[in-house]
């Protein structure tokens, strides 16, 4: 039996290429191939011809303005004509785009923008509205910085209204996607949806314990939304950084405000800072260890290096010999139970490791058993007393 060819594609169907000169299977095959890419790379971009036609048909003045903005962005970017000299100080500002946890630097020249201002700029996913996430700062130019992206302008009221409409469309699309996920019984959690390129493309972000095959999900979304669809798998920290929130400290989450990269936090850091080893205390909103635990770890390590270890027998600079019972890391102080049965508090200036090392260790040790222990910790030896 001879295989029938459709429009020269050799697919074996019998439509004769009636669908606008294209094979009836072409769209389905394209979507399936894109879905396979997702299974391998955790990212898929699926585009339907039907969705593209609808987008083109509805392209209005806002879309035309977007094209002009993109052209302007290309003209402003880079260093055409030797605009900057090596070593010249140029002014940048950082911008964040909704749904993206990263900060992007943009050249602003002598223009002025304020923190939190909504602006229009070229993101890594096309022209988008973002917000200023830093104060202006100067950097000395060198050719390794090229190409340099230039911030286009402050967002107009019309553009902000369009952005609000896209946010509403994104919420609606999230409900549609969740419905399909439930119907298909996929092991994935949709975190948020972002409309990019001024509403031309929808990006669906999700978390999942492993690889997910959602060929059918992609096909259903393209069929129902009739637009370009992208599904992107992210990690739990990316989810929190993208969505944002208020931390237990009462401030905006670090990963959603200024943090450039997540901290490499481990349980050793928590122990080093004498923190309660409870997940409720150590974990942030992402259910991972808080990035801020890393901030003070170096300081704690330095301060501890100036103090004796708990349980050590030492000799202080004022001649006292005793057992170290407690450390106060931040003020750099420690408590000592002396061989005279007195509990005293000392500043780190009273601790000299060499003084104890030069002594016979056995000569410093004693059996800490006393009928009465006198507490003298109200006075800090080695630190000037401050009147109350």
Phi, psi and omega per residue, in radians:
X1 nan 2.227 -3.091
X2 -1.394 2.341 3.133
X3 -1.279 2.273 3.113
X4 -1.451 2.414 -3.128
X5 -1.890 2.498 3.133
X6 -1.982 1.983 3.075
X7 0.974 0.505 3.100
X8 1.383 0.134 -3.093
X9 -1.495 -0.374 3.141
X10 1.187 0.520 -3.069
X11 -1.463 -0.297 3.110
X12 1.628 -0.045 3.138
X13 -1.477 3.035 -3.036
X14 -2.085 0.403 -3.073
X15 -1.325 -0.340 3.130
X16 1.262 0.235 3.116
X17 1.255 0.578 -3.078
X18 -1.339 -0.348 -3.065
X19 -1.384 1.263 3.112
X20 1.164 0.521 -3.120
X21 1.391 0.145 -3.123
X22 -2.099 2.657 3.140
X23 -1.171 2.523 3.138
X24 -1.151 -0.333 -3.135
X25 -1.696 -0.090 -3.008
X26 -1.081 -0.798 -3.105
X27 -1.133 -0.778 -3.130
X28 -1.114 -0.713 -3.131
X29 -1.149 -0.697 3.135
X30 -1.084 -0.766 3.128
X31 -1.109 -0.705 -3.126
X32 -1.120 -0.729 3.125
X33 -1.099 -0.745 3.123
X34 -1.085 -0.670 3.135
X35 -1.151 -0.615 3.084
X36 -1.110 -0.669 3.078
X37 -1.029 -0.631 3.137
X38 -1.128 -0.776 -3.119
X39 -1.042 -0.578 -3.101
X40 -1.488 -0.668 -2.970
X41 -2.019 0.005 -3.113
X42 1.159 0.248 3.108
X43 -2.473 2.390 3.094
X44 -2.439 2.502 2.983
X45 -2.159 2.066 -3.134
X46 -2.072 2.213 -3.117
X47 -2.183 2.274 3.091
X48 -1.805 2.481 3.087
X49 -1.066 -0.645 -3.130
X50 -1.113 -0.775 3.128
X51 -1.104 -0.672 -3.141
X52 -1.143 -0.679 -3.140
X53 -1.128 -0.687 3.134
X54 -1.157 -0.712 3.124
X55 -1.084 -0.748 -3.139
X56 -1.150 -0.677 -3.113
X57 -1.166 -0.526 -3.084
X58 -1.705 0.200 -3.119
X59 -1.228 1.994 -3.060
X60 -1.913 -2.823 -3.104
X61 -1.083 -0.571 3.137
X62 -1.126 -0.679 3.128
X63 -1.196 -0.668 3.100
X64 -1.137 -0.669 3.096
X65 -1.113 -0.642 3.101
X66 -1.053 -0.755 3.128
X67 -1.073 -0.678 3.103
X68 -1.160 -0.676 3.126
X69 -1.134 -0.694 3.111
X70 -1.100 -0.705 3.116
X71 -1.130 -0.706 3.116
X72 -1.153 -0.673 3.130
X73 -1.103 -0.719 3.126
X74 -1.136 -0.631 -3.130
X75 -1.237 -0.605 -3.098
X76 -1.408 -0.438 -3.060
X77 -1.359 2.770 3.062
X78 1.548 -2.735 -3.093
X79 -2.441 0.836 -3.083
X80 -1.079 2.386 3.081
X81 1.241 0.346 3.140
X82 1.121 0.801 -3.092
X83 -1.051 -0.644 -3.131
X84 -2.027 2.591 3.074
X85 -1.851 2.649 3.094
X86 -1.033 2.270 -3.138
X87 1.553 -0.170 3.133
X88 -1.235 2.369 3.115
X89 -1.420 2.161 3.115
X90 -2.152 2.638 -3.002
X91 -1.728 2.254 3.102
X92 -2.098 2.885 2.995
X93 -2.559 2.640 -3.096
X94 -1.745 2.524 -3.066
X95 -2.261 2.477 3.021
X96 -2.099 2.535 3.125
X97 -1.938 2.486 -3.124
X98 -0.942 2.367 3.123
X99 1.425 0.000 -3.127
X100 -2.108 2.133 -3.068
X101 -1.355 -0.055 -3.041
X102 -1.679 2.665 2.980
X103 -1.693 2.408 -3.133
X104 -2.091 2.272 3.126
X105 -1.413 2.417 3.101
X106 -2.329 2.444 3.091
X107 -1.354 2.331 -3.120
X108 -2.122 -0.129 -3.139
X109 1.094 -2.274 -3.124
X110 -1.732 0.143 3.124
X111 -1.316 2.791 -3.086
X112 -2.077 2.292 3.049
X113 -2.323 2.632 3.139
X114 -1.887 2.739 -3.088
X115 -1.039 2.262 3.127
X116 1.549 -0.073 -3.114
X117 -1.180 2.427 3.101
X118 -1.423 2.292 -3.054
X119 -2.359 2.968 3.051
X120 -1.981 2.227 -3.123
X121 -2.683 2.880 3.129
X122 -1.505 1.912 3.108
X123 -1.547 3.129 3.108
X124 -1.269 -0.081 3.128
X125 -2.080 0.325 3.125
X126 1.931 -3.127 -3.141
X127 -1.119 2.304 -3.063
X128 -2.674 2.874 3.054
X129 -1.695 2.202 3.105
X130 -2.231 -2.887 3.110
X131 -2.433 2.631 -3.141
X132 -1.211 2.216 -3.078
X133 -2.060 0.230 3.099
X134 -2.707 3.017 2.999
X135 -1.593 2.773 3.133
X136 -1.042 2.536 3.103
X137 -2.531 2.689 -3.073
X138 -1.798 2.471 3.101
X139 -2.345 2.429 3.070
X140 -1.364 2.215 -3.036
X141 -1.251 2.431 2.903
X142 -2.541 2.755 -2.988
X143 -1.115 -0.352 3.128
X144 -1.190 -0.256 -3.139
X145 -1.385 -0.261 -3.096
X146 -1.231 2.602 -0.103
X147 -1.372 2.570 -3.138
X148 -1.725 2.247 3.096
X149 -1.560 2.394 -3.141
X150 -1.867 2.345 3.088
X151 -1.175 2.271 -3.013
X152 -1.279 -1.076 -3.052
X153 -2.992 3.001 3.000
X154 -1.323 2.508 -3.109
X155 -1.205 2.419 3.104
X156 -1.468 2.921 3.129
X157 -1.075 -0.666 3.126
X158 -1.122 -0.722 3.134
X159 -1.183 -0.632 3.105
X160 -1.187 -0.653 3.077
X161 -1.122 -0.708 3.093
X162 -1.104 -0.667 3.116
X163 -1.132 -0.694 3.094
X164 -1.101 -0.686 3.092
X165 -1.109 -0.711 3.111
X166 -1.157 -0.619 3.086
X167 -1.132 -0.667 3.086
X168 -1.166 -0.710 3.081
X169 -1.103 -0.646 3.131
X170 -1.141 -0.708 3.095
X171 -1.111 -0.696 3.108
X172 -1.140 -0.741 3.134
X173 -1.135 -0.589 3.115
X174 -1.112 -0.717 3.096
X175 -1.100 -0.710 3.112
X176 -1.102 -0.792 -3.119
X177 -1.128 -0.739 3.119
X178 -1.073 -0.637 3.117
X179 -1.118 -0.758 3.135
X180 -1.189 -0.636 3.111
X181 -1.081 -0.739 3.123
X182 -1.149 -0.774 -3.125
X183 -1.114 -0.650 -3.109
X184 -1.524 -0.107 3.112
X185 0.969 0.849 3.125
X186 -1.537 2.433 3.126
X187 -1.496 1.348 -3.139
X188 -2.703 2.685 3.116
X189 -2.130 2.061 3.119
X190 -1.308 2.159 -3.097
X191 -1.618 -0.881 3.126
X192 -2.836 2.879 -3.133
X193 -2.173 2.426 -3.126
X194 -2.221 2.234 3.036
X195 -1.637 2.067 -3.102
X196 -1.947 3.030 3.134
X197 0.935 0.792 3.140
X198 0.955 0.706 3.031
X199 1.587 0.150 -3.131
X200 -1.455 -0.452 -3.081
X201 -2.347 2.472 3.093
X202 -1.924 2.227 3.113
X203 -1.917 2.143 -3.136
X204 -1.822 2.098 3.135
X205 -1.780 2.417 -3.114
X206 -2.579 2.793 2.998
X207 -2.028 2.623 -3.128
X208 -2.723 2.592 3.140
X209 -1.184 -0.343 -3.130
X210 -2.793 -2.768 3.121
X211 -1.222 2.499 -3.137
X212 -2.226 2.293 3.075
X213 -1.745 1.884 -3.110
X214 -2.237 0.890 3.032
X215 -0.972 -0.794 -3.097
X216 -1.158 -0.662 3.131
X217 -1.084 -0.793 3.126
X218 -1.066 -0.781 -3.123
X219 -1.078 -0.747 -3.126
X220 -1.159 -0.698 -3.131
X221 -1.165 -0.739 3.112
X222 -1.099 -0.718 -3.109
X223 -1.175 -0.655 -3.054
X224 -1.502 -0.699 -3.087
X225 -1.549 -0.398 3.093
X226 0.940 0.955 3.115
X227 -2.770 3.047 3.106
X228 -1.192 2.345 -3.067
X229 -2.164 2.371 3.033
X230 -2.306 2.275 3.053
X231 -1.942 2.288 -3.060
X232 -2.330 2.141 3.111
X233 -1.479 2.294 -3.132
X234 -2.230 2.967 3.109
X235 -1.666 2.940 -3.038
X236 -1.069 -0.631 3.131
X237 -1.205 -0.636 3.084
X238 -1.093 -0.661 -3.139
X239 -1.073 -0.861 -3.126
X240 -1.135 -0.697 -3.140
X241 -1.135 -0.616 -3.112
X242 -1.326 -0.728 -3.081
X243 -1.397 -0.701 3.131
X244 1.486 3.142 -3.134
X245 2.792 -3.053 3.131
X246 -1.918 2.224 -3.120
X247 -1.393 3.016 3.128
X248 -1.091 -0.306 3.105
X249 -1.398 -0.147 -3.132
X250 1.568 0.057 -3.137
X251 -1.941 2.902 3.085
X252 -1.052 2.490 -3.106
X253 -0.965 2.404 -3.125
X254 -1.031 -0.765 -3.084
X255 -1.187 -0.298 -3.129
X256 -1.793 0.044 -3.103
X257 -2.181 -1.235 -3.005
X258 -2.065 -0.302 -2.989
X259 -1.187 2.191 -3.135
X260 -1.417 -0.630 3.119
X261 -2.558 2.686 -3.093
X262 -1.219 2.599 3.127
X263 -1.343 2.553 3.052
X264 -1.574 1.517 -3.021
X265 -1.760 2.449 3.081
X266 -2.409 2.983 -3.061
X267 -1.162 -0.443 3.115
X268 -1.060 -0.662 3.126
X269 -1.121 -0.696 3.117
X270 -1.118 -0.739 3.108
X271 -1.146 -0.675 -3.138
X272 -1.070 -0.519 -3.118
X273 -1.739 0.160 3.113
X274 1.001 0.652 3.118
X275 -1.450 2.675 3.080
X276 -1.154 2.171 -3.070
X277 -1.445 1.137 3.120
X278 -2.174 2.356 -3.116
X279 -1.060 -0.545 3.128
X280 -1.130 -0.524 -3.122
X281 -1.568 -0.599 -3.009
X282 -1.562 -0.495 -3.032
X283 -1.532 2.513 3.069
X284 -1.598 -2.849 -3.101
X285 -1.179 -0.371 3.119
X286 -1.479 0.019 -3.102
X287 1.152 0.308 2.982
X288 -1.937 2.881 -3.138
X289 -1.044 2.410 -3.075
X290 -1.048 2.346 3.105
X291 -1.098 -0.524 -3.065
X292 -1.201 -0.258 3.081
X293 -1.076 -0.504 -3.130
X294 -1.293 -0.448 -3.017
X295 -1.011 -0.781 -3.021
X296 -1.745 0.029 -3.054
X297 -1.089 -0.735 -3.137
X298 -1.114 -0.686 3.113
X299 -1.129 -0.733 3.102
X300 -1.100 -0.727 -3.139
X301 -1.079 -0.730 3.129
X302 -1.144 -0.811 -3.106
X303 -1.143 -0.653 3.115
X304 -1.156 -0.516 3.124
X305 -1.166 -0.294 3.139
X306 -1.679 0.056 -3.105
X307 -2.136 2.695 3.071
X308 -1.311 2.924 3.106
X309 -1.507 2.576 3.084
X310 -1.110 2.353 -3.134
X311 1.630 -0.083 -3.139
X312 -1.490 2.548 3.010
X313 -1.669 2.139 -3.065
X314 -2.340 2.938 3.016
X315 -2.095 2.204 -3.107
X316 -1.488 2.967 -3.113
X317 -1.159 -0.422 3.124
X318 -1.545 0.082 3.045
X319 1.719 -0.080 3.130
X320 -1.263 2.514 3.057
X321 -2.066 2.334 -3.115
X322 -2.984 -3.108 -3.118
X323 -1.807 2.202 3.125
X324 -1.258 2.109 -3.092
X325 -1.874 -0.526 -3.017
X326 -2.695 2.544 3.100
X327 -2.033 2.501 2.985
X328 -2.066 1.640 -2.917
X329 -1.154 -0.882 -3.036
X330 -1.082 -0.819 3.082
X331 -1.429 -0.001 3.135
X332 1.015 1.060 3.129
X333 -2.356 2.798 3.114
X334 -2.581 2.726 3.102
X335 -1.837 2.486 -3.078
X336 -2.288 2.299 2.966
X337 -1.659 1.890 -3.036
X338 -1.361 2.917 3.125
X339 -1.263 -0.071 3.078
X340 -1.684 0.060 3.140
X341 1.411 0.473 3.131
X342 -2.030 2.349 3.079
X343 -1.734 2.038 -3.057
X344 -2.188 2.763 -3.141
X345 -2.035 2.336 -3.023
X346 -2.215 2.644 2.963
X347 -1.425 2.773 3.139
X348 -1.098 -0.327 3.107
X349 -1.161 -0.300 3.127
X350 -1.558 -0.029 -3.118
X351 -1.849 2.153 3.079
X352 -2.278 1.863 -3.095
X353 -0.957 -0.655 -3.104
X354 -1.144 -0.564 -3.139
X355 -1.100 -0.677 3.124
X356 -1.376 -0.616 -3.121
X357 -1.164 -0.548 -3.117
X358 -1.320 -0.242 3.123
X359 -1.532 2.731 3.000
X360 -1.181 2.077 -3.093
X361 -0.936 -0.650 -3.131
X362 -1.172 -0.512 -3.124
X363 -1.229 -0.430 -3.135
X364 -1.474 -0.424 -3.048
X365 -1.352 2.591 3.076
X366 -2.696 2.837 3.114
X367 -1.472 1.934 -3.050
X368 -1.341 1.118 3.108
X369 -2.126 2.020 -3.121
X370 -2.361 2.502 3.088
X371 -1.157 -0.705 3.128
X372 -2.320 2.302 3.067
X373 -1.936 2.137 -3.131
X374 -1.531 2.176 -3.138
X375 -1.583 2.045 3.120
X376 -2.180 0.546 -3.042
X377 -1.406 -0.100 3.125
X378 -1.188 -0.487 3.097
X379 -1.745 2.260 3.141
X380 -1.690 1.931 -3.102
X381 -1.273 2.283 -3.135
X382 1.658 -0.009 3.111
X383 -2.274 2.353 -3.132
X384 -1.105 2.346 3.139
X385 -1.274 2.442 3.133
X386 -1.862 2.175 -3.116
X387 -1.097 2.379 -3.116
X388 -1.362 nan nan
